[in-house]
Amino acid sequence: MSEAIDFFISKFRDNINREYEPGRYFRPRPYRNASVRFRNCSIEDFEKRRDILVNEAGLNAFMFRSDMIPGCDLLSDSGTTTMTMRQWAAMLLGDEAYGSNEGYFELKNQITETFGKDWVSGNENRSGENLFIFHQGRAVENALFTVLGRVAAKNETRQPKLANGLMPALKKRIESKLLSGKGNTPGSCDSQFIIPSNSHFDTTQGNIEDKGMIPINLPCPQHLADDRDYRFRGDMDVDEIENLLENEGSRVPLVYITITNNTGGGQPVSIANIKRIREITDRFNIPLFFDACRFAENAWFIKKYEKGYSDKSITEIVHEMFSYVDGFHISLKKDGLVNMGGALVLKEGGIFTEKYPDFKGGLTDYQIMAEGHPTYGGLAGRDLKSIVEGFRVVVRQDYLDARIGQIKRVADSLTGYGIPIIEPAGGHAVYIDMDKFFDGIKIDDFMGVSVTALLLIAGHRVCELGTYAFGRYMDGNEIPPDPRVNFVRAAVPRLAYEDMDLLSFVEAVKVLYDHRERIPGVNVEYGRDLPLRHFKSRFSFKK
């Protein structure tokens, strides 16, 4: 093991000492740096990073000290955005009143501006507010599925057996979730609800499972077939969701579409697919929700690639997208362009509020006990002001052109070296395909952890989102995710890095790819059988 790591350190050192090779640029960024922050460590400190990685972090990227990352920290794009001067200025005007601070009302108005007139709240003819603020997205998920489980249980009329009319492959996936989560006998479903999505993210899946529900991913056939010519690989499988609702609609309290589809590679969802899913859910009187974390990036792809939308503004497209759903939750740490915050927004008079009239009261009680007064929801008043400004920036065409264009340049640089990624590139990250990365080489199934660890030694932090993050360990056996995903994700923070930084990351990946047969596997020293295990586990390199 030590010899292999010494080899990669020598290669990384050779890499950073290469002469600069100038690129060609034709368009300047639509923004400029207003301030900079110097790093506390040097790219030359390879041995120091190895010591921290092995002896302190246990090869877990989440446990590696951020002040010792001299390159790109691409672990997440959540809360790592560089905020604008207008956002910082707005924070100075924050109203820190305990109840009904002015930022709350500004945010309500901005939500209507950003997402459309369907999202107005506060009218005296409506049953309370429709905006619920939390300190971040996963807190929203936890609250949503906690309260939903309580109120939906009042309407249960389900049979204990899964319907025979389910597609065989779909039924098998549901049964595998039951067996791995609750130990039920094949074909039974006890009293659990099913939450279908194009693809749930890790914390969404974890929160659903924690509440005794079943998260099911229904990615479109083009994604599963690796159709690189299809521009909306984040779409949901129309046939599967229709079959599920026809046979088990009483088990489905809501349908979820993640925009963009993070687990599926940051891939966008088309308006055509959203409309079709809406038609299906309407037929069965089931609410449709967005996980809206990257809504503006999704709208950019619609404008760019979906027929009939090239002449529409980003805001017009966002308004249409959100006209089809009954509610949405959002981590504001993504397309809210802020460092902290989350929200759940409900459409008054939609299927969800009509079907679950006790939900808003239950969620308000939960919010007060867990977060604070509903008008600040675990955030400072100044944070609400910065969210308002963030929503104004994130729908700008020039911002999105620069943002998604930068992701494409990173992707093109990787594929130019033959490094396999999900193509076409998504909106917030590049996803390196570990199965193809190691194609033809005898390896174990957790090589994404190995690649992530070695990139930390190189000075860059990424995230394994594959067989370890989404798999599970039961009765001495590894159960891989189904459908299978096995990626290392490099999520790019908004407005934080320039191309020079990101292309240095690409060169480090190339070192690993060129010598991939020498990359050591890993042993799982702790946490293999834990839920959400990739956040907590510790590893060691195999000898």
Order of alpha helices (4+ residues) and beta strands (2+ residues): alpha-alpha-alpha-alpha-beta-alpha-alpha-beta-alpha-beta-alpha-alpha-beta-alpha-beta-alpha-alpha-beta-beta-alpha-alpha-alpha-alpha-beta-alpha-alpha-beta-beta-beta-beta-alpha-beta-beta
